[in-house]
Amino acid sequence: MTGGSPALHILLSSFDDRVSPSLSLPPTTAASTPAPEAPVVSGPLGFTKQELISALDIDAFLCKKEGERKGDVPIQVAYSRYKAILAAECKWMALVAAKEWSYPRVNTSHIVGLFLSKSMWHKYHQKIFPLVGKHPLMMKWLDGDKRSTIAIKVWGEEKKNASFGELIAWLDTQKSQEGNEEGDQEEEKKEEKKKKKKDRKGKGKEKSR
């Protein structure tokens, strides 16, 4: 016998006889079975993101994509997500009030998490987008109105996208202009009061004569 002891040769031969060449071993569970989707709400009555999306009639197209980065999302999509979050909250509260909510209690964080990070929500969406309500043309532009006249009226150019920084600067400019207009209106009111007061004095002198 070459290349090993007789005893080792017998053991290897016996092992080869037991393992049939046609036997297919089952694939590992890691390779064949995807991990179950993690529930949004923990606990025995938790439910998945997909169940939450369905229960609240959320447009799945607006939900956060895998590997998505901040710069990947146009400001119009960010605005649509903001409105979708508010709508989902209203939907949930209505279902709870009607006693039609069969899932565990959810909160804003659960809903926000479907669309974006909590830090983005608190830093930008929750603070900035409510201020847009005062400006109908900006709302139209954020809603995706593709007419060039809207963009020109809002931005002064045919602008298709903007950063949060640009939107903040635009809102600050509008606020400053509104402040100036209010100041001018106050001055006009003061001048009007002075004029009326002067007229009353003049009429009083005429009567005394």
C-alpha positions as CSV (number, residue, x, y, z in Angstrom):
1,M,0.0,0.0,0.0
2,T,1.5,3.3,-0.9
3,G,0.7,6.8,0.4
4,G,-0.8,5.8,3.8
5,S,-1.6,3.0,6.2
6,P,-4.0,0.2,5.2
7,A,-6.3,1.1,8.0
8,L,-6.7,4.7,6.8
9,H,-7.4,3.4,3.2
10,I,-10.2,1.1,4.5
11,L,-11.8,4.0,6.4
12,L,-11.7,6.3,3.4
13,S,-13.1,3.6,1.1
14,S,-15.9,2.9,3.5
15,F,-16.8,6.6,3.6
16,D,-16.8,6.9,-0.2
17,D,-19.3,4.0,-0.4
18,R,-21.7,5.7,2.0
19,V,-21.9,9.0,0.1
20,S,-23.6,8.5,-3.2
21,P,-22.5,10.8,-6.0
22,S,-26.2,11.4,-6.9
23,L,-27.1,12.7,-3.4
24,S,-27.9,16.4,-3.4
25,L,-27.4,18.1,-0.1
26,P,-30.0,20.6,1.0
27,P,-29.0,24.2,0.4
28,T,-28.3,26.3,3.5
29,T,-31.2,28.4,4.8
30,A,-29.1,31.5,4.6
31,A,-28.7,31.1,0.8
32,S,-32.2,29.9,0.0
33,T,-34.6,31.6,2.5
34,P,-34.6,35.5,2.8
35,A,-34.7,36.9,6.3
36,P,-38.3,37.9,7.3
37,E,-39.0,41.6,7.2
38,A,-38.4,43.3,10.5
39,P,-41.6,44.5,12.1
40,V,-42.1,48.3,12.5
41,V,-43.6,47.8,15.9
42,S,-41.9,45.4,18.3
43,G,-43.8,42.9,20.4
44,P,-46.0,39.9,19.6
45,L,-48.5,42.0,17.8
46,G,-46.0,43.9,15.7
47,F,-46.4,44.3,12.0
48,T,-44.2,44.9,9.0
49,K,-43.6,48.0,7.0
50,Q,-45.6,46.6,4.1
51,E,-48.6,46.0,6.4
52,L,-48.4,49.5,7.7
53,I,-48.2,51.0,4.2
54,S,-51.3,49.0,3.2
55,A,-53.2,49.8,6.4
56,L,-52.7,53.5,6.0
57,D,-53.2,53.6,2.2
58,I,-49.7,55.0,1.7
59,D,-48.3,55.4,-1.9
60,A,-45.4,52.9,-1.8
61,F,-43.7,54.8,-4.6
62,L,-43.0,57.7,-2.2
63,C,-41.4,55.5,0.5
64,K,-37.7,55.5,1.1
65,K,-35.6,53.3,-1.3
66,E,-32.8,51.0,-0.3
67,G,-29.5,52.8,-0.2
68,E,-31.1,56.2,-0.8
69,R,-29.0,59.3,0.1
70,K,-30.2,62.8,0.9
71,G,-29.0,64.3,-2.4
72,D,-30.9,61.7,-4.4
73,V,-34.4,63.1,-3.5
74,P,-35.7,66.1,-5.4
75,I,-37.3,68.8,-3.3
76,Q,-40.7,68.1,-4.9
77,V,-40.5,64.4,-3.8
78,A,-39.5,65.5,-0.3
79,Y,-42.6,67.8,-0.2
80,S,-44.8,65.0,-1.4
81,R,-43.4,62.8,1.3
82,Y,-44.2,65.5,3.9
83,K,-47.8,65.6,2.8
84,A,-48.0,61.8,2.7
85,I,-46.8,61.6,6.3
86,L,-49.4,64.1,7.4
87,A,-52.1,62.2,5.5
88,A,-51.1,58.9,7.0
89,E,-51.2,60.4,10.5
90,C,-54.7,61.7,9.9
91,K,-55.8,58.3,8.5
92,W,-54.4,56.5,11.5
93,M,-56.2,58.8,13.9
94,A,-59.5,58.4,12.0
95,L,-59.2,54.6,12.1
96,V,-58.5,54.7,15.9
97,A,-61.4,57.1,16.5
98,A,-63.7,54.7,14.6
99,K,-62.3,51.7,16.5
100,E,-61.2,50.2,13.2
101,W,-57.5,50.0,13.9
102,S,-56.6,46.4,14.7
103,Y,-52.8,46.8,14.9
104,P,-50.7,48.0,17.8
105,R,-50.5,51.8,18.4
106,V,-48.2,53.7,16.1
107,N,-46.7,57.1,16.4
108,T,-45.2,59.7,14.0
109,S,-41.7,58.1,14.2
110,H,-43.1,54.8,12.8
111,I,-44.7,56.6,9.9
112,V,-41.8,59.0,9.2
113,G,-39.4,56.0,9.1
114,L,-41.2,54.7,6.0
115,F,-40.2,57.8,4.1
116,L,-37.0,59.3,5.5
117,S,-34.8,59.5,8.6
118,K,-36.0,61.1,11.8
119,S,-33.1,63.7,11.7
120,M,-34.2,64.9,8.2
121,W,-37.8,65.1,9.4
122,H,-37.0,67.2,12.4
123,K,-34.3,69.4,10.8
124,Y,-36.0,70.2,7.5
125,H,-39.5,68.8,6.6
126,Q,-41.2,69.5,9.9
127,K,-39.7,73.1,10.2
128,I,-39.6,74.3,6.6
129,F,-42.6,72.9,4.7
130,P,-45.3,74.3,7.0
131,L,-44.0,77.8,6.1
132,V,-44.7,77.2,2.4
133,G,-48.5,77.3,3.1
134,K,-48.4,81.1,2.9
135,H,-47.1,81.0,-0.7
136,P,-49.5,79.5,-3.2
137,L,-47.1,79.8,-6.2
138,M,-44.3,78.0,-4.3
139,M,-46.8,75.3,-3.3
140,K,-47.7,74.8,-7.0
141,W,-44.1,74.5,-7.9
142,L,-43.4,72.0,-5.1
143,D,-46.4,70.0,-6.2
144,G,-44.7,69.5,-9.6
145,D,-46.4,72.2,-11.7
146,K,-44.2,72.0,-14.8
147,R,-45.3,75.3,-16.3
148,S,-42.3,77.5,-16.8
149,T,-44.3,80.6,-15.9
150,I,-44.7,79.2,-12.3
151,A,-41.0,78.6,-11.9
152,I,-40.1,82.0,-13.3
153,K,-42.6,83.7,-10.9
154,V,-41.2,81.8,-8.0
155,W,-37.5,81.7,-8.7
156,G,-37.0,84.2,-11.5
157,E,-35.9,81.4,-13.8
158,E,-37.0,78.0,-15.2
159,K,-35.8,76.0,-12.1
160,K,-36.7,72.3,-12.0
161,N,-35.2,71.4,-8.6
162,A,-33.8,73.2,-5.5
163,S,-32.0,72.3,-2.3
164,F,-33.4,72.8,1.2
165,G,-30.9,75.6,1.6
166,E,-32.3,77.4,-1.5
167,L,-35.8,77.0,-0.2
168,I,-34.9,78.4,3.2
169,A,-33.2,81.4,1.6
170,W,-36.3,82.0,-0.6
171,L,-38.6,81.9,2.4
172,D,-36.3,84.3,4.3
173,T,-36.4,86.7,1.4
174,Q,-40.2,86.5,1.3
175,K,-40.4,87.1,5.1
176,S,-38.1,90.1,4.8
177,Q,-40.2,91.6,2.0
178,E,-43.4,91.0,4.0
179,G,-41.8,92.7,6.9
180,N,-40.9,95.7,4.8
181,E,-44.5,95.8,3.4
182,E,-45.9,95.6,6.9
183,G,-43.6,98.4,8.0
184,D,-44.8,100.6,5.0
185,Q,-48.4,99.8,5.9
186,E,-47.8,100.9,9.5
187,E,-46.3,104.1,8.3
188,E,-49.2,104.8,6.0
189,K,-51.6,104.1,8.9
190,K,-49.7,106.6,11.1
191,E,-49.8,109.2,8.4
192,E,-53.5,108.6,8.0
193,K,-54.1,109.1,11.7
194,K,-52.1,112.3,11.8
195,K,-54.1,113.6,8.8
196,K,-57.5,112.8,10.4
197,K,-56.4,114.4,13.7
198,K,-55.3,117.5,11.8
199,D,-58.6,117.6,9.9
200,R,-60.5,117.3,13.2
201,K,-58.6,120.2,14.7
202,G,-59.2,122.3,11.6
203,K,-63.0,121.6,11.8
204,G,-63.0,122.5,15.5
205,K,-61.4,125.9,14.9
206,E,-63.9,126.7,12.1
207,K,-66.9,125.9,14.5
208,S,-65.5,128.1,17.2
209,R,-65.5,131.0,14.9
